[in-house]
Amino acid sequence: MVFNSLTFLIFILLFFPLYFGTKGRWRTWVCLLASYLFYGWWDWRFLSLIVFSTVLDWWFGLWISYNDAPEETRNRCEKGSPVLRLFGNLTAWAQSFGLKRATILAFSMVMNLGVLGFFKYFGFFADNLAELIRSLGMTPSWTTLHIILPVGISFYTFQSMSYTIDVYRREIPWEPSLLKFATFIALFPQLVAGPIVRAADFLYQMSEDKKFDWNRWNSGMGRVLWGLFKKIAIADSLAPFVDQCFAAPETFGSLHLLIGVVFYSFQIYCDFSGYSDIAIGLARMMGYNFPENFRTPYFSKSFSEFWTRWHISLSTWLRDYLYIPLGGNRQGKWGTYKNNMLTMLLGGLWHGANWAFVFWGFLHGLYLIVQRIVSPVWRRFVRGIRMPQLAADGIAILTVYALTLLAWIYFRSGSVGLAGGDSFGTANAMISGIASLEGFHFGAVINKFQVAKGMLVIAVLLLVEISNLRIRWNVRQVEQPALRMALFCTILWLIAFFGSFGANAFIYFQF
């Protein structure tokens, strides 16, 4: 089920009356069952996978907590629900093996990453191993399984893993209610494409029923509409031109391909941030707060700043659960470089089972390393020639954006590879075509109407984002009902006028 579909509109019109019409455990059950319906709409068979992951990590959290305070945990289990008593007895039996907390956490990581690796990477590594065997003059005797990738598995696996890790670190208490924990993992607004919500930021919000609040409802509705505008009017409008460029880059001129790459940078931004906006807005209407996932990333003046603005929930997850445990920047210059590169390589692999995604991660790791070397020199140069700060910031923003565009070429080509195409062949053809400067004039650009429309919707986006830095429309539209109504009507008109209504799936569903 996708947000930009008639099916979801019907779903949400039925959900909210049930949600606000119930209380306590009944409301939690409404959220859980609605979320499972939302997820199972694609393929009900994968519900068993998310249920398995949920129960597993909930139990591992209980087991780790049992090691910390066995008497206290046993008493809570005995006074709890039949399910909690059952798992309490199972945990008491498991304690007889004398496993340490770190071993239990390792079991949890192996199980989670094992499931994720099987569904997402089994075919990738099997195909690469077969290719290696062929290069040695031998013929592999196996046939690679064609495994369907469950929607959103990367997101809910990371979300579930963060709970177990945080319980192990004693940063949060274990959650006695399997119902609440299952709802936290499966809550439909963020289930399939984020933001990645952590237990520490959400479980406490379920401690009491959220009352209907007009201000939160209006604010959330505005966020949902803006997300739909990003998706339907911008991302889906740019998609045909982008697809055309990456499908046959050798047939187009240099300027046409460059416009295609620029359009892709805004397509993926609006597609993904649009989903996050809708998810955050829906959660706000329900009374919950989700973390921000994007903050005008293309205005970043450095790559370290870019990763505090782009896919924030993933970048902070990688920072807290990978980069810092590896040593972060505490291991000297070369250790920092190594940790930066390893984190970005794994971040690239997280996005998809294709070497183009890994190379995209390599480029960003390289950018972060070079930035550490170049930044002090650049600052001294700016001070030395007394360059105005506005000019220095403008150069930095354009440089970061240009290098980000180069990386996006490989990222988009990775999607070609997931569909069975030649990832690096497509990327190299795009780069060669742009660098040739053949046909680098507007007369050589095909589909000029699409280009004009794309530039117009991008201009609207940038105008709103720049003005929102000062005006904060999201606050003002709540404070002033007339302005709120005007904004809602304007967004709806923009969606109707510029939108592409095909209920296209969001890009990050494939990750």
Secondary structure, 3 states (H helix, E strand, C coil): CCCCCHHHHHHHHHHHHHHHCCCHHHHHHHHHHHHHHHHHCCCHHHHHHHHHHHHHHHHHHHHHHHHHCHHHHHHHHHCCCHHHHHHHHHHHHHHCCCCCHHHHHHHHHHHHHHHHHHHHHHHHHHHHHHHHHHHCCCCCCCCCCCCCCCCCHHHHHHHHHHHHHHHHCCCCCCCCCHHHHHHHHHCHHHCCCCCCCCHHHHHHHHHCCCCCCHHHHHHHHHHHHHHHHHHHHHHHHHHHHHHHHHHCHHHCCHHHHHHHHHHHHHHHHHHHHHHHHHHHHHHHHHCCCCCCCCCCHHHCCCHHHHCCCCCHHHHHHHHHHHHHHHCCCCCHHHHHHHHHHHHHHHHHHHHCCCHHHHHHHHHHHHHHHHHHHHHHHHHHHHHHHCCCHHHHHHHHHHHHHHHHHHHHHHHHHHHHHHCCCCHHHHHHHHHHHHHHCCCCCHHHCCCHHHHHHHHHHHHHHHHHHHHHHHHCHHHHHHHCHHHHHHHHHHHHHHHHHHCCCCCCCCHHHHC
